[in-house]
């Protein structure tokens, strides 16, 4: 995969193999979240449609409570996955030569999940600033 373009340094047509691997890991995790959302949503809506076919004549509280509970579960689950997705996209946006090691470490054992989006971005920004300050000095 050659989705990453290094803008600070160019080494001809060569790219950092570690960056390619980390990019691939991020990309596959993002695709897996998409798959999980689609599968979960399909399973929840299939259950709802099957039950509503059986109970077409009765629209009492039990049927509507089931629907509300399923929709509530779908929203909670997708919100959790959405937060994970935002963190992965933050990592992907900050994937640069100077942050690749830190991002790989954060991906190990899902350490990135213990950070808020703001703290994660701050951490990566600090790593990049340290790298640039060392390069200028």
SEMARTI-843568 format. One line per 2 residues: their letters; for each residue x, y, z of N, C-alpha, C. Coordinates in nm, 3 decimals. Layout:
BEGIN
A	X/Y/Z/X/Y/Z/X/Y/Z; ...
//
This chain:
BEGIN
XX	0.084/-0.118/0.000/0.000/0.000/0.000/0.088/0.124/0.000; 0.057/0.215/-0.084/0.133/0.339/-0.089/0.039/0.458/-0.077
XX	-0.046/0.456/0.029/-0.140/0.565/0.051/-0.074/0.683/0.120; 0.033/0.658/0.191/0.098/0.762/0.268/0.198/0.837/0.182
XX	0.191/0.968/0.186/0.287/1.052/0.116/0.366/1.131/0.220; 0.494/1.109/0.229/0.579/1.181/0.322/0.611/1.317/0.262
XX	0.567/1.425/0.327/0.587/1.559/0.272/0.711/1.627/0.326; 0.766/1.581/0.439/0.881/1.648/0.496/1.013/1.602/0.434
XX	1.022/1.476/0.398/1.144/1.422/0.336/1.104/1.330/0.222; 1.187/1.328/0.121/1.162/1.236/0.012/1.284/1.148/-0.008
XX	1.260/1.021/-0.026/1.365/0.923/-0.048/1.343/0.855/-0.182; 1.317/0.932/-0.284/1.288/0.871/-0.414/1.152/0.804/-0.409
XX	1.146/0.682/-0.459/1.019/0.611/-0.460/1.005/0.518/-0.341; 1.108/0.514/-0.254/1.104/0.425/-0.139/1.017/0.483/-0.029
XX	0.945/0.397/0.040/0.870/0.438/0.158/0.916/0.353/0.274; 0.892/0.402/0.392/0.932/0.333/0.513/0.845/0.207/0.529
XX	0.905/0.089/0.532/0.826/-0.034/0.544/0.745/-0.041/0.674; 0.800/0.015/0.782/0.727/0.017/0.908/0.601/0.102/0.896
XX	0.613/0.215/0.829/0.495/0.301/0.809/0.390/0.229/0.725; 0.435/0.156/0.624/0.339/0.081/0.542/0.266/-0.024/0.626
XX	0.339/-0.091/0.714/0.277/-0.192/0.800/0.179/-0.130/0.897; 0.217/-0.018/0.959/0.129/0.049/1.055/0.006/0.101/0.982
XX	0.025/0.158/0.864/-0.089/0.205/0.786/-0.183/0.089/0.754; -0.127/-0.024/0.719/-0.206/-0.142/0.688/-0.285/-0.190/0.811
XX	-0.221/-0.187/0.928/-0.289/-0.225/1.052/-0.405/-0.131/1.079; -0.381/-0.002/1.067/-0.487/0.097/1.090/-0.602/0.076/0.992
XX	-0.567/0.059/0.866/-0.668/0.041/0.763/-0.752/-0.085/0.787; -0.688/-0.194/0.826/-0.763/-0.317/0.849/-0.853/-0.305/0.972
XX	-0.807/-0.234/1.075/-0.893/-0.215/1.193/-1.014/-0.128/1.161; -0.993/-0.027/1.078/-1.105/0.059/1.036/-1.205/-0.023/0.955
XX	-1.157/-0.106/0.864/-1.245/-0.191/0.784/-1.319/-0.291/0.872; -1.253/-0.343/0.974/-1.316/-0.439/1.064/-1.429/-0.373/1.143
XX	-1.410/-0.249/1.185/-1.517/-0.177/1.256/-1.637/-0.161/1.164; -1.612/-0.125/1.040/-1.721/-0.112/0.943/-1.796/-0.244/0.928
XX	-1.722/-0.354/0.919/-1.781/-0.487/0.909/-1.866/-0.519/1.034; -1.812/-0.489/1.153/-1.885/-0.516/1.277/-2.016/-0.439/1.282
XX	-2.013/-0.313/1.244/-2.134/-0.231/1.247/-2.238/-0.288/1.152; -2.196/-0.322/1.031/-2.291/-0.376/0.933/-2.349/-0.508/0.980
XX	-2.265/-0.597/1.032/-2.312/-0.727/1.079/-2.407/-0.713/1.198; -2.371/-0.628/1.293/-2.453/-0.609/1.412/-2.588/-0.547/1.374
XX	-2.583/-0.444/1.290/-2.706/-0.378/1.249/-2.797/-0.475/1.174; -2.737/-0.556/1.087/-2.816/-0.653/1.011/-2.879/-0.756/1.104
XX	-2.803/-0.805/1.202/-2.859/-0.905/1.294/-2.971/-0.846/1.378; -2.957/-0.722/1.421/-3.061/-0.659/1.503/-3.186/-0.628/1.421
XX	-3.169/-0.581/1.300/-3.286/-0.548/1.219/-3.353/-0.673/1.165; -3.278/-0.780/1.142/-3.337/-0.905/1.097/-3.426/-0.961/1.207
XX	-3.379/-0.955/1.332/-3.458/-1.001/1.446/-3.585/-0.921/1.458; -3.575/-0.791/1.440/-3.692/-0.704/1.451/-3.792/-0.738/1.341
XX	-3.746/-0.749/1.217/-3.839/-0.774/1.107/-3.903/-0.912/1.118; -3.828/-1.014/1.165/-3.886/-1.147/1.182/-3.995/-1.146/1.288
XX	-3.970/-1.076/1.400/-4.070/-1.072/1.506/-4.191/-0.989/1.466; -4.170/-0.883/1.389/-4.284/-0.803/1.351/-4.371/-0.875/1.248
XX	-4.315/-0.969/1.172/-4.397/-1.050/1.081/-4.488/-1.141/1.160; -4.436/-1.195/1.272/-4.515/-1.286/1.355/-4.627/-1.211/1.425
XX	-4.598/-1.093/1.475/-4.696/-1.017/1.553/-4.753/-0.901/1.472; -4.801/-0.924/1.354/-4.853/-0.817/1.272/-4.986/-0.763/1.323
XX	-5.064/-0.844/1.394/-5.195/-0.798/1.439/-5.191/-0.728/1.574; -5.087/-0.750/1.652/-5.081/-0.693/1.786/-4.967/-0.591/1.793
XX	-4.999/-0.470/1.838/-4.899/-0.364/1.851/-4.894/-0.315/1.995; -4.891/-0.407/2.087/-4.890/-0.372/2.229/-4.752/-0.331/2.277
XX	-4.744/-0.306/2.407/-4.619/-0.255/2.465/-4.502/-0.352/2.454; -4.526/-0.482/2.457/-4.413/-0.575/2.453/-4.340/-0.566/2.319
XX	-4.413/-0.555/2.209/-4.351/-0.543/2.078/-4.276/-0.412/2.063; -4.334/-0.303/2.109/-4.266/-0.174/2.094/-4.149/-0.162/2.190
XX	-4.157/-0.225/2.309/-4.043/-0.222/2.402/-3.925/-0.298/2.343; -3.953/-0.410/2.278/-3.847/-0.488/2.215/-3.778/-0.405/2.108
XX	-3.856/-0.336/2.029/-3.801/-0.251/1.923/-3.715/-0.140/1.983; -3.764/-0.074/2.086/-3.689/0.035/2.149/-3.560/-0.018/2.211
XX	-3.567/-0.133/2.279/-3.446/-0.191/2.338/-3.344/-0.226/2.232; -3.388/-0.285/2.122/-3.295/-0.320/2.014/-3.231/-0.195/1.954
XX	-3.312/-0.093/1.931/-3.258/0.031/1.874/-3.162/0.098/1.972; -3.195/0.093/2.101/-3.106/0.150/2.202/-2.973/0.075/2.205
XX	-2.978/-0.058/2.196/-2.856/-0.139/2.192/-2.774/-0.107/2.067; -2.841/-0.091/1.955/-2.771/-0.058/1.830/-2.700/0.076/1.845
XX	-2.768/0.175/1.901/-2.707/0.307/1.917/-2.588/0.303/2.013; -2.602/0.232/2.123/-2.491/0.222/2.218/-2.370/0.152/2.155
XX	-2.396/0.045/2.086/-2.287/-0.032/2.024/-2.219/0.050/1.915; -2.296/0.116/1.830/-2.236/0.194/1.722/-2.163/0.317/1.778
XX	-2.211/0.372/1.888/-2.139/0.484/1.950/-2.002/0.439/2.000; -1.998/0.323/2.061/-1.871/0.267/2.109/-1.774/0.244/1.993
XX	-1.825/0.185/1.886/-1.740/0.161/1.768/-1.701/0.292/1.701; -1.790/0.389/1.703/-1.762/0.519/1.643/-1.647/0.589/1.717
XX	-1.647/0.579/1.849/-1.538/0.638/1.927/-1.406/0.570/1.894; -1.408/0.438/1.881/-1.288/0.364/1.842/-1.242/0.408/1.703
XX	-1.336/0.424/1.613/-1.305/0.466/1.477/-1.241/0.604/1.474; -1.293/0.696/1.554/-1.235/0.830/1.560/-1.090/0.826/1.608
XX	-1.062/0.742/1.707/-0.925/0.730/1.755/-0.833/0.672/1.648; -0.882/0.571/1.577/-0.802/0.512/1.470/-0.776/0.613/1.359
XX	-0.874/0.694/1.328/-0.855/0.796/1.224/-0.759/0.905/1.270; -0.758/0.935/1.399/-0.661/1.029/1.453/-0.520/0.972/1.438
XX	-0.505/0.844/1.472/-0.374/0.779/1.455/-0.331/0.782/1.309; -0.425/0.755/1.221/-0.395/0.751/1.077/-0.354/0.890/1.027
XX	-0.422/0.992/1.078/-0.391/1.129/1.035/-0.251/1.173/1.082; -0.207/1.122/1.196/-0.077/1.160/1.251/0.033/1.061/1.214
XX	0.006/0.968/1.127/0.107/0.870/1.088/0.213/0.936/1.000; 0.325/0.961/1.062/0.439/1.022/0.994/0.563/0.950/1.042
XX	0.671/0.975/0.976/0.796/0.908/1.012/0.832/0.932/1.159; 0.806/1.052/1.207/0.843/1.086/1.344/0.747/1.029/1.449
XX	0.630/0.983/1.409/0.533/0.930/1.506/0.504/0.781/1.488; 0.564/0.719/1.389/0.529/0.580/1.356/0.555/0.485/1.473
XX	0.667/0.503/1.543/0.696/0.414/1.657/0.594/0.431/1.768; 0.557/0.555/1.797/0.458/0.582/1.902/0.322/0.523/1.864
XX	0.283/0.537/1.739/0.155/0.484/1.694/0.154/0.332/1.701; 0.262/0.271/1.661/0.272/0.125/1.671/0.260/0.080/1.815
XX	0.324/0.152/1.906/0.313/0.120/2.049/0.170/0.137/2.098; 0.102/0.241/2.053/-0.037/0.265/2.093/-0.132/0.157/2.039
XX	-0.100/0.103/1.923/-0.183/-0.003/1.866/-0.162/-0.136/1.938; -0.045/-0.153/1.998/-0.016/-0.277/2.071/-0.107/-0.287/2.191
XX	-0.177/-0.398/2.202/-0.273/-0.422/2.311/-0.380/-0.313/2.322; -0.408/-0.246/2.211/-0.513/-0.143/2.205/-0.495/-0.033/2.309
XX	-0.371/0.008/2.333/-0.344/0.114/2.430/-0.413/0.245/2.394; -0.431/0.269/2.265/-0.492/0.394/2.220/-0.635/0.411/2.274
XX	-0.701/0.301/2.309/-0.839/0.309/2.359/-0.848/0.374/2.496; -0.737/0.383/2.567/-0.740/0.445/2.699/-0.726/0.597/2.693
XX	-0.715/0.652/2.572/-0.700/0.797/2.554/-0.828/0.856/2.496; -0.852/0.982/2.529/-0.957/1.056/2.460/-0.898/1.102/2.326
XX	-0.984/1.144/2.238/-0.937/1.190/2.107/-0.842/1.309/2.121; -0.875/1.401/2.211/-0.794/1.520/2.232/-0.657/1.484/2.291
XX	-0.655/1.395/2.390/-0.528/1.357/2.453/-0.440/1.281/2.355; -0.501/1.198/2.273/-0.425/1.122/2.174/-0.360/1.215/2.073
XX	-0.437/1.310/2.025/-0.383/1.406/1.929/-0.274/1.491/1.993; -0.292/1.532/2.116/-0.191/1.610/2.187/-0.060/1.531/2.201
XX	-0.071/1.405/2.238/0.046/1.319/2.254/0.125/1.308/2.123; 0.053/1.283/2.014/0.120/1.269/1.884/0.178/1.401/1.835
XX	0.110/1.509/1.864/0.161/1.641/1.827/0.291/1.670/1.902; 0.296/1.634/2.030/0.418/1.654/2.109/0.534/1.572/2.053
XX	0.507/1.448/2.015/0.611/1.363/1.956/0.666/1.426/1.828; 0.578/1.478/1.745/0.621/1.540/1.620/0.701/1.667/1.649
XX	0.659/1.747/1.746/0.732/1.870/1.780/0.872/1.840/1.832; 0.883/1.739/1.916/1.014/1.700/1.969/1.105/1.659/1.855
XX	1.053/1.584/1.761/1.131/1.538/1.647/1.179/1.657/1.565; 1.088/1.753/1.538/1.127/1.869/1.457/1.226/1.959/1.531
XX	1.210/1.973/1.662/1.303/2.056/1.739/1.443/1.993/1.738; 1.451/1.860/1.748/1.580/1.794/1.743/1.643/1.809/1.605
XX	1.562/1.809/1.502/1.612/1.820/1.366/1.666/1.960/1.338; 1.602/2.062/1.393/1.644/2.200/1.372/1.771/2.231/1.449
X	1.783/2.175/1.570/1.898/2.204/1.655/2.029/2.148/1.606
//
